Amino acid sequence: MTQTLEDVVKTEVDSLGYDLVELRRHGTRGRPVLDVRIDRRDGNAVSVDDCTRVSRAVEARLGAHPAIAGGRYVLVVSSPAGDR
């Protein structure tokens, strides 16, 4: 993953008041998957609305980013609590 891509995601997540816990890029070259894990700074559980808000904001920024070829990608925003 390029540092620029990580910086874009981290900046957007931070500007919305969330912490970026993890960012992973996997999938295929033609259909990359960006897995963004966020946490709330106030200690409350991350809601579906939180994930939707972050997803829409990050998607808007990534749409023009050259690291995501042609805008074809799957963006997954979730909480690390989903793994527990």
C-alpha positions in Angstrom: 0.0 0.0 0.0 1.3 3.4 -0.8 2.0 5.8 2.0 0.0 8.5 0.1 -3.1 6.2 0.2 -2.7 5.6 3.9 -2.2 9.3 4.5 -5.4 10.2 2.6 -7.5 7.6 4.6 -5.9 8.6 7.9 -6.4 12.3 7.3 -10.1 11.8 6.4 -10.8 9.5 9.3 -9.1 11.9 11.7 -11.0 14.9 10.3 -14.3 13.2 11.2 -13.1 12.6 14.8 -12.3 8.9 14.6 -9.1 7.0 15.1 -7.7 4.8 12.3 -7.0 1.5 14.0 -6.0 -0.5 10.9 -5.9 -0.1 7.1 -5.3 -3.2 5.0 -5.3 -3.5 1.2 -6.0 -6.9 -0.2 -8.1 -8.5 -3.0 -6.9 -8.6 -6.6 -5.1 -6.0 -8.6 -8.2 -5.5 -10.7 -10.5 -5.3 -7.7 -8.7 -4.2 -4.6 -10.3 -4.3 -1.2 -9.6 -1.5 1.3 -10.4 -2.6 4.8 -10.6 0.4 7.2 -11.0 -0.2 10.9 -12.0 2.7 13.0 -12.6 3.5 16.7 -14.4 6.3 18.4 -12.4 8.6 20.5 -15.1 8.9 23.2 -14.9 5.2 24.1 -18.4 4.4 22.8 -19.0 1.5 20.5 -18.7 2.2 16.8 -22.2 2.2 15.2 -23.4 1.4 11.7 -24.0 5.2 11.3 -20.3 5.9 12.2 -19.1 3.4 9.6 -21.5 4.9 7.0 -20.2 8.4 7.7 -16.6 7.4 7.4 -17.2 5.2 4.4 -18.9 8.0 2.4 -16.2 10.5 3.3 -13.3 8.2 2.5 -14.9 7.0 -0.7 -15.3 10.6 -1.9 -11.6 11.2 -1.3 -10.4 7.9 -2.9 -12.5 8.3 -6.0 -9.9 10.7 -7.4 -6.9 9.0 -6.0 -4.5 7.5 -8.5 -3.6 4.5 -6.3 -7.1 3.2 -6.9 -7.2 2.4 -10.6 -10.4 3.5 -12.3 -12.3 3.9 -9.0 -12.8 0.1 -8.9 -12.4 -1.1 -5.4 -14.4 -2.4 -2.4 -14.3 -0.2 0.7 -15.1 -1.9 4.0 -15.3 0.2 7.1 -15.7 -1.5 10.4 -14.8 -1.5 14.0 -12.0 -3.7 15.5 -14.7 -4.8 18.1 -16.3 -6.8 15.3 -13.4 -9.3 15.7 -13.8 -9.8 19.4 
